[in-house]
Amino acid sequence: RRKDGSVFPVEVNVTFVRLDRDYLIAVVRDITERKRAEAALTESHSLFRAVVEGTSDAVYVKDLDGRYLLINAAGTRFLGAIEAQEVIGRRASELLPPEDADVVAAHDRQVTASGASETFEERVTAGGVTRTFVSTKSVYRDARGAAIGVIGISSEVTDLKRLETQLWQAQKTITLTRPS
């Protein structure tokens, strides 16, 4: 307690010392600011998780070797997995057919080489289902600015692509059947 009676968090370190007799030395440190910082960090992490998990798009982070460091529930489902832990630490080559994994890895390498965000259309088969995604990828950088991986957001556009193809076919049919 402070002199005014208010309560505050402290850290207490006690040391036993034997000199001419036994002593206990106690150091009491006010950790109010540390507790505030911890609360802010917890809130920030909670907000981050809400954003990442609150979208129907796949959100993921990979290291430079292509291993998943983070993936949200939507991304996990798209890869045919049940839990993120089935994906974390694995590469696309372990989760997708070779030709699909090669395309995804090539796009990742292209982004890290250019250093710029890029958007790709990626068609992948996972869990026995073929889907089309529009994937926007950026370089994942450490605190010093060095490239350490790829950050991506992939939106499934399979149904949209199917409708686009149907519209294109219908327009083609109308053009072919139009009288001269």
KERO-574376 format. One line per 4 residues: number of its first residue (from 1); their letters; for each residue z, y, x of N, C-alpha, C. Coordinates in pm, 1 decimal. Each point is the difference from the previous one (the first is absolute). Layout:
N
NUM = A = Z,Y,X,Z,Y,X,Z,Y,X ~ ... .
//
This chain:
180
1 = RRKD = 0.0,-118.9,83.9,0.0,118.9,-83.9,0.0,124.7,88.0 ~ -71.1,100.0,-50.6,2.1,129.5,68.2,127.1,74.8,-39.9 ~ 23.1,110.6,65.9,117.2,81.9,-32.3,-1.6,45.0,-145.1 ~ -122.9,23.1,-53.3,-10.7,46.1,-139.7,13.9,-114.9,-100.3 .
5 = GSVF = 16.0,-123.2,48.3,19.4,-115.1,-87.7,-126.7,-77.9,-29.1 ~ -117.4,54.3,36.9,-124.9,-71.7,-25.9,-12.0,-121.5,92.0 ~ -69.6,-100.4,-50.7,-17.3,-125.4,73.7,-136.2,3.7,69.0 ~ -6.3,-51.8,120.9,-126.6,-7.1,71.9,-5.0,-129.7,80.1 .
9 = PVEV = -121.6,-48.6,27.2,-11.9,-127.0,73.8,29.3,21.2,148.9 ~ 66.7,-97.3,58.1,32.5,6.3,142.7,-28.3,-134.0,65.6 ~ -12.3,7.7,130.8,-9.6,-119.1,82.8,122.7,4.4,90.8 ~ 72.8,-109.0,5.1,122.4,-4.0,80.0,-16.9,-104.8,109.3 .
13 = NVTF = 21.9,44.5,123.9,-1.1,-91.5,114.7,140.5,-2.7,58.7 ~ 57.1,-117.9,9.4,135.6,-14.9,51.9,-6.1,-82.4,128.3 ~ 70.0,49.5,101.4,4.5,-69.9,128.1,146.2,-23.9,38.7 ~ 27.8,-118.4,46.3,134.2,-34.7,47.8,5.9,30.7,149.3 .
17 = VRLD = 104.9,71.8,39.5,18.6,34.5,140.9,142.9,-35.3,39.3 ~ 17.4,-66.3,113.8,133.9,-33.6,50.5,20.8,79.5,129.2 ~ 94.3,89.1,-3.7,38.8,75.7,118.6,146.6,-33.9,27.3 ~ 89.2,99.1,-5.3,142.6,-27.3,12.3,52.2,-68.7,-124.7 .
21 = RDYL = -75.7,13.4,-104.8,25.6,-70.6,-125.5,-132.8,-12.3,-74.6 ~ -1.1,-62.7,-116.4,-123.8,-22.0,-74.8,-34.1,123.2,-84.8 ~ -130.4,35.5,3.2,-48.8,113.7,-78.7,-122.9,-44.3,-79.7 ~ -17.7,64.5,-112.1,-124.0,-12.0,-76.1,-63.3,138.6,-1.7 .
25 = IAVV = -125.5,6.0,42.1,-71.9,126.7,-2.5,-104.1,-11.2,-111.3 ~ 4.8,93.2,-91.8,-93.7,-1.4,-113.3,-87.7,124.1,5.9 ~ -129.9,-21.9,-14.0,-95.5,109.7,-8.8,-59.8,-6.9,-139.9 ~ 15.4,108.9,-73.2,-51.9,7.9,-136.6,-117.7,96.7,1.5 .
29 = RDIT = -115.0,-47.1,-46.9,-121.9,80.6,1.5,-50.6,18.4,-142.7 ~ -29.5,124.5,-37.4,-58.3,32.1,-130.8,-145.3,-47.1,0.6 ~ -36.3,-88.6,-93.3,-137.2,-53.1,-5.8,-70.9,43.4,-127.8 ~ 40.4,114.9,-53.8,-62.1,50.8,-122.3,-150.5,15.7,16.9 .
33 = ERKR = -44.0,61.0,108.6,-144.1,22.4,21.5,-75.5,-131.2,15.8 ~ 59.9,-96.5,69.3,-65.3,-130.0,14.7,-16.0,-66.9,-136.0 ~ 102.6,8.2,-84.8,-7.3,-58.6,-134.2,-108.1,68.4,-83.2 ~ -10.2,133.6,13.2,-106.4,73.4,-71.7,-137.4,-46.0,47.2 .
37 = AEAA = -15.3,-14.3,131.2,-127.7,-44.4,56.0,-33.6,-141.4,-46.5 ~ 99.2,-87.5,-3.7,-21.6,-137.2,-48.2,-42.4,0.8,-146.6 ~ 63.7,84.1,-80.7,-35.0,9.4,-142.4,-142.6,52.7,-16.4 ~ -36.6,100.4,81.2,-135.8,54.8,-6.6,-102.7,-104.9,41.8 .
41 = LTES = 32.1,-76.8,102.3,-89.2,-105.8,44.7,-15.4,-107.6,-107.8 ~ 108.8,-37.3,-61.8,-4.1,-99.1,-107.8,-86.0,51.6,-115.9 ~ 17.5,126.4,-34.9,-79.2,60.7,-108.6,-148.2,4.1,37.1 ~ -29.4,36.3,122.8,-137.7,5.7,47.0,-63.5,-138.9,-3.7 .
45 = HSLF = 73.5,-99.6,44.9,-50.2,-138.0,-1.5,-22.5,-46.9,-142.7 ~ 89.2,36.6,-88.2,-12.5,-37.6,-140.2,-124.3,64.3,-63.0 ~ -23.4,126.4,33.0,-118.4,70.5,-49.8,-126.9,-65.5,53.9 ~ -1.1,-31.2,129.3,-114.2,-66.6,62.5,-30.9,-132.0,-70.0 .
49 = RAVV = 101.8,-82.6,-21.2,-19.5,-129.2,-66.8,-52.4,19.0,-142.2 ~ 52.4,100.6,-71.2,-45.7,25.3,-137.0,-148.1,35.6,-2.3 ~ -43.8,81.4,94.4,-141.5,38.3,6.6,-85.9,-120.7,35.7 ~ 38.9,-73.0,102.2,-79.5,-114.2,46.9,-5.5,-110.7,-104.4 .
53 = EGTS = 112.5,-30.3,-61.9,3.3,-109.5,-97.6,-44.4,43.4,-139.4 ~ -4.9,130.7,-24.0,-33.9,49.7,-133.5,-148.5,10.2,-28.0 ~ -83.3,-40.0,92.7,-144.1,8.6,-19.3,-60.2,-138.6,-20.0 ~ -112.2,-3.9,-69.8,-70.7,-127.3,-17.7,-96.1,-25.2,116.0 .
57 = DAVY = -10.3,95.6,92.8,-84.0,-16.3,118.6,77.9,-72.4,110.2 ~ -73.2,-67.9,85.5,62.3,-63.2,115.8,30.3,108.3,103.2 ~ 122.1,1.0,49.4,42.0,92.3,106.0,49.9,-86.6,114.4 ~ -50.9,25.8,119.8,36.4,-86.8,112.0,-5.0,75.9,131.7 .
61 = VKDL = 70.0,-55.9,97.7,-0.2,49.8,137.0,-17.7,-122.3,90.2 ~ -89.6,13.8,98.2,-24.0,-108.8,95.9,17.1,54.1,141.9 ~ 35.9,-87.5,93.0,5.1,40.7,139.6,-140.9,-9.1,59.3 ~ -14.2,34.4,127.9,-132.1,-0.9,62.9,-60.3,-139.2,12.0 .
65 = DGRY = 82.8,-103.8,-9.7,-50.9,-137.9,2.2,-36.7,-48.8,-140.0 ~ 14.1,88.1,-100.5,-37.1,-36.6,-136.0,108.1,-70.9,-78.1 ~ 123.2,-7.9,56.3,110.1,-64.6,-71.7,59.7,96.9,-101.1 ~ 22.7,-49.4,-121.0,61.2,82.5,-103.6,145.7,30.2,35.9 .
69 = LLIN = 33.9,127.9,-1.7,136.9,45.2,22.9,68.1,33.0,-131.9 ~ -80.8,40.6,-98.3,49.7,37.5,-132.7,-110.9,-25.8,-100.1 ~ 37.0,-45.7,-117.1,-96.2,-14.8,-109.4,77.8,6.5,-130.1 ~ -56.7,66.9,-98.6,69.3,10.8,-128.5,-31.8,-120.8,-88.4 .
73 = AAGT = 63.5,-4.8,-116.1,-15.8,-114.2,-91.5,-144.6,-15.4,-46.1 ~ -68.6,111.8,-25.4,-140.0,-8.5,-43.8,-85.8,-64.1,108.7 ~ 18.5,41.2,124.2,-75.1,-58.1,111.2,30.6,-147.2,18.1 ~ 124.7,-34.8,-17.1,41.5,-139.6,10.8,-72.7,-84.3,-105.1 .
77 = RFLG = -3.9,50.4,-123.9,-70.0,-72.4,-108.0,-149.1,-13.6,30.6 ~ -62.3,108.0,47.9,-142.8,-4.2,30.8,-31.3,-105.5,105.0 ~ 94.9,-24.7,89.6,-20.8,-99.9,104.8,39.6,-140.7,-44.2 ~ 39.9,-12.2,-126.1,34.2,-131.8,-53.1,136.6,-48.9,41.8 .
81 = AIEA = 84.5,91.2,46.3,135.8,-37.6,42.1,99.0,39.1,-109.1 ~ 117.3,-55.9,8.6,103.7,29.6,-97.9,94.1,108.2,51.7 ~ 35.5,-6.9,126.4,92.7,96.4,58.6,-59.0,61.1,125.8 ~ 41.7,122.5,29.7,-48.7,70.0,119.0,27.2,-80.4,126.7 .
85 = QEVI = 109.9,-73.8,4.8,34.2,-75.7,119.7,-103.0,-108.8,31.6 ~ -82.4,-36.0,-99.1,-107.8,-96.3,24.7,-115.5,66.3,74.3 ~ -3.2,133.1,0.3,-109.1,76.2,60.5,43.9,67.6,130.2 ~ 121.6,53.9,2.6,49.7,74.1,116.7,-9.9,-86.8,126.4 .
89 = GRRA = -55.3,59.3,105.6,-14.1,-70.3,127.2,-128.2,-80.4,12.4 ~ -76.3,-9.9,-108.2,-124.6,-76.8,3.8,-119.3,94.1,6.1 ~ -113.0,-51.8,46.3,-125.0,76.4,7.5,-88.9,-37.0,-118.7 ~ -98.8,85.6,-26.6,-98.0,-27.7,-105.4,-67.8,-134.6,23.7 .
93 = SELL = -21.0,-35.7,126.4,-66.5,-127.4,32.2,81.1,-120.7,-45.3 ~ 129.8,19.1,-23.7,85.2,-108.9,-48.5,8.5,-1.6,-152.5 ~ -50.7,105.6,-63.3,15.4,14.7,-144.7,-132.2,0.6,-76.0 ~ -109.5,25.7,70.6,-131.0,14.3,-63.8,-101.6,-92.3,66.0 .
97 = PPED = -111.0,-27.4,-69.1,-108.2,-75.9,64.0,-49.7,76.9,123.3 ~ -50.2,-71.1,101.1,-38.9,64.5,126.9,-93.6,120.3,-15.6 ~ -102.3,-12.9,-84.7,-95.9,111.2,-13.0,65.9,124.5,-60.4 ~ 90.2,-19.1,-94.8,71.4,113.4,-59.9,98.2,61.1,100.2 .
101 = ADVV = 71.6,-84.8,70.0,97.3,46.9,99.6,-70.7,77.8,110.7 ~ -119.0,-45.4,40.2,-75.5,70.0,104.9,-38.3,140.2,-43.7 ~ -42.3,16.3,-125.0,-38.3,132.2,-51.7,121.8,92.3,-4.8 ~ 111.0,-51.0,-52.4,123.4,79.4,-9.0,45.2,42.4,139.1 .
105 = AAHD = 0.5,-92.2,94.8,42.1,30.0,137.2,-94.4,100.6,66.0 ~ -129.9,-11.7,-26.8,-97.5,94.1,56.8,26.2,141.1,-53.1 ~ 30.5,10.5,-129.3,31.7,131.3,-57.4,127.2,57.4,62.6 ~ 100.3,-84.2,20.6,124.7,44.1,64.3,-29.4,53.3,140.6 .
109 = RQVT = -80.3,-73.1,75.2,-34.1,41.8,136.5,-79.8,131.1,-0.5 ~ -88.2,13.7,-97.8,-80.6,121.9,-10.6,89.7,122.4,-21.4 ~ 101.2,-15.3,-84.6,91.8,109.8,-27.6,82.1,34.4,124.2 ~ 52.6,-100.5,68.1,81.3,28.9,118.6,-85.6,59.3,111.7 .
113 = ASGA = -126.8,-41.4,9.8,-88.9,54.9,103.3,-36.6,144.9,-30.4 ~ -25.4,30.3,-126.5,-41.5,136.8,-35.9,119.3,94.4,-10.3 ~ 116.1,-54.4,-35.6,118.3,83.7,-17.8,0.1,76.4,-130.4 ~ -99.4,-25.0,-84.6,-12.6,73.4,-126.2,17.3,-94.1,-118.2 .
117 = SETF = 41.1,55.2,-113.0,6.9,-78.0,-124.2,-141.3,-33.6,-44.7 ~ -16.7,-121.5,-46.5,-131.3,-42.4,-48.9,19.0,-84.8,-124.7 ~ -102.2,1.1,-85.3,3.4,-77.2,-124.3,-112.0,-102.9,3.5 ~ 33.7,-121.8,-37.6,-93.4,-112.2,4.0,2.7,-74.0,-132.8 .
121 = EERV = -110.9,-65.4,-32.1,0.4,-95.9,-109.8,15.8,-136.7,65.5 ~ 101.8,-73.7,-42.2,27.0,-131.8,57.9,4.5,-103.4,-112.4 ~ -73.0,-106.2,20.4,-2.9,-110.4,-96.4,68.8,-118.3,66.8 ~ 110.4,-43.6,-58.8,78.4,-107.2,62.2,36.7,-107.1,-102.1 .
125 = TAGG = 13.4,-120.6,50.1,43.8,-111.9,-82.0,137.0,-41.6,51.3 ~ 95.5,-1.5,-90.4,135.8,-42.9,34.5,59.2,-68.4,-121.4 ~ 72.4,-105.6,23.9,60.4,-74.5,-110.2,-105.0,-53.0,-96.3 ~ -121.2,-25.0,49.7,-107.3,-53.5,-82.6,-70.2,102.8,-87.8 .
129 = VTRT = 33.9,128.4,15.1,-59.2,106.0,-81.6,-71.5,99.4,90.9 ~ -125.2,32.8,-34.5,-75.1,99.3,76.1,13.7,134.8,-70.0 ~ 39.7,99.5,78.3,20.5,134.6,-53.8,-71.3,100.3,89.8 ~ -33.8,114.1,-60.3,-58.0,110.7,74.6,102.2,112.8,3.5 .
133 = FVST = 17.4,57.7,118.6,95.9,108.6,19.0,-68.0,119.3,63.4 ~ 49.2,116.9,-34.3,-30.2,120.7,76.4,125.8,24.2,82.3 ~ -15.7,-8.7,131.3,113.9,8.9,91.1,-9.8,125.0,85.6 ~ 104.5,80.6,-5.1,9.2,116.6,87.2,102.0,-33.3,106.9 .
137 = KSVY = -44.8,11.8,124.8,84.4,-38.5,113.8,13.0,117.9,95.7 ~ 117.7,10.0,60.1,29.3,104.1,97.8,74.6,-62.2,116.6 ~ 5.1,73.8,109.8,72.8,-46.7,117.1,149.9,16.1,-24.3 ~ 75.3,-101.9,33.7,146.4,3.3,-3.5,44.1,40.4,140.0 .
141 = RDAR = 74.7,110.4,9.5,39.3,53.7,129.6,151.8,-2.1,17.4 ~ 43.1,-14.5,125.3,143.1,6.9,27.8,42.9,146.7,10.6 ~ 126.0,24.1,30.7,54.0,135.7,5.2,-68.0,85.8,106.4 ~ -57.6,-61.3,103.3,-69.7,74.5,104.9,-147.1,23.0,-33.1 .
145 = GAAI = -47.8,-58.3,-111.3,-139.4,18.4,-39.3,-93.6,-108.7,46.8 ~ 51.8,-101.5,66.4,-84.5,-109.6,47.4,-33.3,-94.2,-116.0 ~ -125.1,-45.7,-3.5,-43.2,-94.0,-103.6,71.2,-132.9,19.5 ~ 67.2,-47.0,-105.9,69.8,-128.7,8.6,-39.8,-94.5,-112.6 .
149 = GVIG = -97.1,41.6,-82.3,-43.8,-87.7,-107.8,-84.0,73.1,-102.6 ~ -5.2,-59.1,-118.9,-80.6,51.2,-110.4,85.4,5.7,-125.9 ~ -15.6,108.7,-74.2,62.0,15.0,-131.4,-114.5,-5.9,-100.6 ~ 18.5,-73.7,-109.2,-107.8,-9.3,-98.1,48.3,-0.9,-143.2 .
153 = ISSE = -88.0,48.2,-86.0,19.1,-9.0,-144.9,-130.6,-53.9,-56.0 ~ 8.6,-111.2,-71.2,-119.6,-64.1,-55.0,10.8,-7.5,-151.2 ~ -101.7,56.1,-66.8,-6.6,-1.8,-146.5,-100.6,-104.3,-43.7 ~ 42.0,-87.8,-90.0,-92.7,-101.4,-49.2,-99.4,64.3,-95.7 .
157 = VTDL = -129.7,-23.0,24.1,-106.4,57.5,-83.2,-95.0,-109.2,-49.6 ~ 47.4,-122.8,-5.8,-83.9,-113.3,-39.0,-64.2,22.2,-136.5 ~ 78.9,35.3,-99.9,-53.9,20.5,-135.1,-95.7,118.4,-3.5 ~ 32.3,105.5,71.6,-86.5,117.5,5.6,-135.5,-35.4,61.8 .
161 = KRLE = 1.5,-78.6,107.2,-125.2,-42.9,63.3,-82.9,-88.2,-94.2 ~ 67.0,-85.1,-77.8,-70.7,-86.1,-95.8,-66.9,87.1,-108.0 ~ 71.1,98.5,-50.8,-56.5,90.6,-100.6,-114.9,81.8,57.6 ~ 13.9,41.0,124.1,-105.8,75.2,67.1,-127.1,-84.0,9.3 .
165 = TQLW = 16.7,-127.6,35.7,-114.1,-91.3,9.3,-64.0,-20.3,-136.6 ~ 82.1,-16.7,-103.5,-53.3,-16.3,-135.3,-76.7,123.9,-45.0 ~ 52.1,118.0,30.9,-68.1,124.4,-36.2,-132.3,10.4,73.6 ~ 1.4,-33.9,128.2,-122.2,4.1,78.9,-103.7,-96.2,-56.6 .
169 = QAQK = 43.8,-122.0,-38.5,-91.3,-99.0,-59.1,-56.2,50.8,-133.5 ~ 86.1,61.5,-80.5,-45.3,52.2,-130.0,-101.2,112.2,19.9 ~ 23.5,88.2,94.8,-94.8,108.3,26.3,-132.1,-54.6,51.7 ~ 5.8,-103.3,81.3,-118.4,-64.6,54.7,-80.6,-63.4,-113.0 .
173 = TITL = 68.2,-66.5,-94.4,-64.8,-63.5,-113.8,-66.6,104.7,-88.0 ~ 68.6,110.9,-25.7,-55.7,107.0,-83.8,-125.1,57.7,67.2 ~ 4.2,20.5,131.2,-113.5,53.6,73.2,-118.4,-95.8,-5.5 ~ 26.9,-130.2,11.6,-108.4,-99.9,-1.7,-59.4,-17.6,-138.5 .
177 = TRPS = 77.6,21.5,-104.3,-50.6,-23.1,-135.8,-50.0,128.4,-65.6 ~ 8.5,112.2,66.4,-44.8,127.2,-56.6,-152.7,-1.5,-9.4 ~ -55.1,33.1,-118.7,-146.8,2.4,-14.3,-60.8,115.1,78.4 ~ -123.7,-22.1,46.3,-67.6,101.6,80.6,-69.1,103.6,-83.8 .
//
